[in-house]
Amino acid sequence: MKSSRLLSILLLLQTHERMTSKELARRFEVSPRTILRDVEALSAAGIPVHTEQGRGGAIVLDRRSRLDVARLDPAELQLLTVAGLEANLFEQVGLQAVHTSAREKLAAVATRGQAPTTSPMSEVLLIDPSGWFTTGQELDLTGLLAAARERRRILLRYRRSGEAIGQWLTADPYGLVNKASSWYLVADVDGQPRLFNTSRIEDCESLTDTAAVRPDCDLRSVWRDLLASFHPEPGVEVHALLRSTRLDL
């Protein structure tokens, strides 16, 4: 478990360059002290990662550092070739070519030196995130993804459930989430988190204004909060009216 967390921390730092121990602790559901011990382990292994003290301090990975796949064992490399989304989902956001290229490179390294009698993990393990009885409709979400990556505000015409015509609104996007074969746009509207089913977005325009997302939030934290708000409270309270003659006192 620790080795997997160390690898995940390294991948996150390679993407973000710097993160606080609290941010990492929240992601992995451990204490900040545990994260600091993990950083010490990474540093002892020769990885150029260090902590910056004081206000605004963070855990920092040298930006010149790149993950050396030779440090991963064959099982970890093969797992990377099967983990994640299927190609058709990446095609919907315009990243199919990048996804295919990355999988081919990982597969080539993962099978290097493998015994001929052993089948690659990608041949015996399949992860299909799509739901049953889906229509397979392809959505063009490249504009929404580009706006989220460039931190630009967007203008949406969104049709709520039961409405015949969508209403225009301005949103500050965090990004896209695929859940149970459906795509959702996670964004703030007037500073409040909102979730939009992309199948109900009738029109979309990327604006030149910078998105006013909350500085202490990101896609994962807002998505987690939205999911928590959808969960019903445990227990059900029932109120019933009975005739007094039916009560056995």
C-alpha positions in Angstrom: 0.0 0.0 0.0 2.8 2.4 0.9 4.7 1.7 -2.4 1.6 2.4 -4.4 1.0 5.7 -2.5 4.6 6.8 -3.1 4.2 6.2 -6.8 0.9 8.1 -6.8 2.5 11.0 -4.9 5.3 11.2 -7.4 2.9 11.2 -10.3 0.8 14.0 -8.7 3.9 16.1 -8.0 5.1 15.6 -11.5 1.8 17.0 -12.7 1.4 19.9 -10.2 5.1 20.4 -9.3 4.0 21.5 -5.8 1.3 20.5 -3.4 0.7 20.9 0.3 0.9 18.0 2.7 -2.8 18.7 3.6 -3.8 18.4 0.0 -2.0 15.1 -0.4 -3.3 13.8 2.9 -6.9 14.5 1.8 -6.4 12.7 -1.5 -5.0 9.5 0.1 -7.0 9.7 3.4 -4.0 9.6 5.6 -2.5 12.2 8.0 -0.2 15.0 6.9 2.5 13.4 9.1 2.3 10.2 7.0 2.7 12.3 3.8 5.8 13.9 5.2 7.3 10.5 6.1 6.5 9.4 2.5 8.4 12.5 1.2 11.4 11.6 3.3 11.2 8.1 1.8 11.1 9.5 -1.7 14.0 11.8 -1.0 16.1 8.9 0.5 15.5 7.0 -2.7 17.2 9.7 -4.7 14.1 11.5 -6.0 14.6 15.3 -6.0 11.6 16.2 -3.8 11.7 18.5 -0.8 9.5 20.5 1.5 9.3 24.3 1.7 8.7 25.7 5.1 6.7 28.7 6.2 3.5 30.4 5.0 2.7 29.2 1.5 5.1 26.2 1.9 4.5 23.0 0.0 6.1 19.8 -1.1 8.0 20.4 -4.3 9.4 18.2 -7.1 12.3 19.5 -9.1 10.6 20.6 -12.4 13.5 19.1 -14.3 12.7 15.6 -12.9 10.8 13.1 -15.0 9.4 9.7 -13.9 11.7 7.0 -15.0 9.6 4.0 -16.0 12.6 1.8 -15.2 11.8 2.4 -11.5 8.5 0.6 -11.9 8.3 -3.2 -11.7 6.6 -5.1 -14.5 3.4 -5.6 -12.6 3.0 -1.8 -12.0 3.8 -1.1 -15.7 1.2 -3.6 -16.9 -1.4 -2.3 -14.5 -0.9 1.2 -16.1 -1.8 -0.3 -19.5 -5.2 -1.5 -18.3 -6.1 1.1 -15.7 -8.2 4.1 -16.8 -10.9 4.7 -19.4 -11.6 3.1 -22.7 -10.5 4.7 -26.0 -14.1 5.7 -27.0 -14.4 8.0 -23.9 -11.1 9.7 -24.8 -12.3 10.1 -28.3 -15.3 12.1 -27.0 -13.0 14.7 -25.6 -10.6 14.7 -28.5 -7.7 12.8 -26.8 -7.9 9.4 -28.6 -4.6 9.8 -30.4 -2.8 10.7 -27.2 -4.5 7.9 -25.3 -3.5 5.3 -28.0 0.1 6.5 -28.1 0.5 6.4 -24.4 -1.0 2.9 -24.1 1.2 1.5 -26.8 4.4 2.9 -25.2 3.4 1.6 -21.8 2.6 -1.8 -23.2 5.9 -2.0 -25.0 7.9 -1.3 -21.8 5.6 -3.5 -19.6 6.2 -6.6 -21.8 9.9 -6.1 -22.2 11.8 -9.1 -20.8 8.5 -10.9 -20.0 8.5 -14.7 -20.2 7.0 -15.9 -23.5 4.5 -18.2 -21.7 3.0 -15.3 -19.7 0.1 -13.3 -21.2 0.2 -9.5 -20.9 -2.1 -8.3 -18.2 -4.0 -6.2 -20.8 -5.0 -9.4 -22.5 -6.6 -11.0 -19.4 -7.9 -7.9 -17.5 -10.5 -5.5 -19.0 -12.0 -2.4 -17.3 -15.2 -1.3 -19.0 -16.7 1.8 -17.3 -19.8 2.0 -19.6 -23.2 1.1 -18.3 -25.6 -1.5 -19.7 -28.1 -0.6 -22.5 -26.3 2.6 -23.4 -26.9 4.2 -26.8 -23.3 4.7 -27.6 -24.0 8.3 -28.6 -20.7 10.2 -29.1 -20.6 13.7 -27.7 -18.2 16.4 -28.8 -16.9 17.7 -25.6 -13.6 19.2 -26.8 -14.8 22.8 -26.4 -15.8 22.2 -22.8 -12.5 20.5 -22.0 -10.5 23.2 -23.7 -12.3 25.9 -21.7 -11.6 24.1 -18.4 -7.9 23.6 -19.2 -7.5 27.2 -20.2 -9.5 28.4 -17.2 -12.0 30.3 -19.4 -15.6 31.2 -18.5 -18.3 29.5 -20.6 -21.8 30.5 -21.7 -24.2 27.5 -21.6 -27.8 26.9 -22.8 -28.8 24.2 -20.4 -32.1 22.3 -20.4 -33.2 21.1 -17.0 -35.3 17.9 -16.5 -38.9 18.7 -17.6 -38.0 21.8 -19.5 -38.7 22.1 -23.2 -36.1 24.8 -23.9 -32.8 25.4 -22.2 -31.9 28.6 -20.3 -28.7 30.5 -20.8 -26.3 30.9 -17.9 -22.6 31.7 -17.3 -20.4 29.0 -15.6 -16.8 28.8 -14.4 -15.7 25.2 -15.2 -13.5 22.9 -13.2 -13.6 20.1 -15.7 -15.4 17.0 -16.9 -16.3 13.8 -15.1 -17.4 10.5 -16.6 -19.6 8.5 -14.3 -21.7 5.4 -15.3 -21.2 6.1 -19.0 -22.4 9.7 -18.7 -20.4 12.9 -19.0 -20.9 15.7 -16.5 -19.5 19.3 -16.4 -18.5 20.4 -13.0 -18.6 24.2 -12.6 -19.4 27.1 -10.4 -22.4 29.4 -11.1 -22.3 32.6 -9.1 -19.7 31.0 -6.8 -21.9 27.9 -6.1 -21.0 24.4 -7.3 -23.2 22.9 -10.0 -23.4 19.7 -11.9 -24.5 19.7 -15.6 -25.3 16.5 -17.6 -23.7 17.2 -20.9 -26.5 15.5 -22.8 -28.7 18.5 -21.7 -26.3 21.2 -22.9 -27.9 22.5 -26.0 -25.3 25.1 -26.9 -22.0 26.3 -25.5 -19.7 29.2 -26.1 -16.2 29.8 -24.6 -15.7 33.4 -23.4 -12.6 35.5 -23.1 -13.1 36.1 -19.4 -11.0 34.2 -17.0 -13.0 31.6 -15.0 -13.6 32.7 -11.4 -13.2 29.3 -9.8 -12.6 29.2 -6.1 -8.9 29.2 -5.3 -9.1 26.5 -2.6 -11.0 24.0 -4.8 -10.3 21.7 -7.8 -12.2 19.3 -9.9 -11.9 16.4 -7.4 -12.7 18.3 -4.3 -15.8 19.9 -5.9 -16.9 16.6 -7.4 -16.6 14.9 -3.9 -18.6 17.7 -2.3 -21.4 17.4 -5.0 -21.6 13.6 -4.5 -21.8 14.0 -0.8 -24.7 16.4 -1.2 -26.6 13.8 -3.2 -26.5 11.1 -0.6 -29.7 10.9 1.5 -29.5 11.0 5.3 -29.6 7.6 6.9 -33.0 6.4 8.2 -36.5 7.2 7.2 -39.1 9.0 9.3 -42.7 7.9 8.6 -45.9 9.8 9.7 -49.1 7.9 9.6 -52.8 8.6 10.5 -54.8 5.8 12.1 -58.3 5.6 13.5 -58.4 5.4 17.3 -60.6 2.3 17.0 -57.8 0.6 15.1 -55.3 1.1 17.9 -54.7 -1.8 20.3 -54.0 0.0 23.5 
